[in-house]
Amino acid sequence: MASKKNLKKDVDYLITDLILDCYACIEEHPDKDFSAYEEMINEIIIVKENLLERINHFDSAVHGNSRRYFRELKKDLIISITGAYEKLSQLGC
């Protein structure tokens, strides 16, 4: 299993990159209503907090196999990031 520290860094990097892309879209299109971008940023911050909480609170007695647990966590991260980028492209950026 990769370290929790590296997984947290990956989560932070991917989420931060997505947020920066949202702000870049806001700057590129100042005439658009940016409330949809703000909503997406808020949603992705909630996802980040949820993922970090799940990483920090792993207990083998409760969750069982660590490989399966962290594989699901990584899968959730990728699905969230992919969905957010699809939504960002639908907003016209």
N, C-alpha and C positions, 0 to 999 in steps of 0.2 A: 504494500500500500504506500502510495506517495504520502509525504508528510502533510499534516493538517495545515502547517504554515504555508507550504507551497500552494495548496488548494485555496486557502484564503487569499493569497496573492493573485491567483488566477481569477477568482471571483471579482476581486477589487479591480483588477486591470480591465476585464471585459465590461464590467458595468460602467466604469469611469470612461472607457472609450465610447460606449454607447451614449452616455450623457454628453460628452464633448461633441459627438456627431449631431445630437439634437440642438445644442447651442450653435453649432456651425450652420445648421439649417435655418435657425431663427435669424442669424446674422445675414445669410444669403437672401432671405425673403422677408425683409422688414415690413412689407405691406400686408402680409398674411396675418391672420389671427393666430397668435401663438399659444392659446389656451390648450389646444390639443397636444402641443409639445410639452407644456408644463404638466399636463395630466399624465403623459407617458413617462416623463422623468420621475414623477411621484410614484407611479406604479413600479418602475424599475428599482427605485430606492427601497421600496417595500420588499421586492423580491430579494434584493441584496441582503437586507437585514434578516429575512427569513432563512436564506441559505447559510449565512454566517452563524445564525443561532443553531441551525441543524448541525453544522460542522462542530461547533463548540460543545454541544450537548449530546454527543454520541456516547451511548452506554451499551456495552456488549451484552449485558444481562437483559436489557430491554429490547434492543434492536437485533441481537443475534450476530449474524455474519457481517463483519465490517466491510468486506469486499463488495458484497451486494448492496449494502447501505450506501457506500460512497459512490458506487457505480450509478445508482439511482439518483443520487444528489448531482453528480456530473451531468447526467441525462436531463434532469430538470433545469440545470443551468443553461445547457445548450438550447433546449426547447424555448426557454424564456428569452434568451438573447436573439434567437432566430425569429421568434414571433415579434419581438420589439423592432427588429430591423425591417421586417415585412411591413409592419404598421408605419414605420418611418418612411418607407418608400411609397406607401399609399398616400401619405400626407403630401407627397410631391417634392421630396428631397432626394 
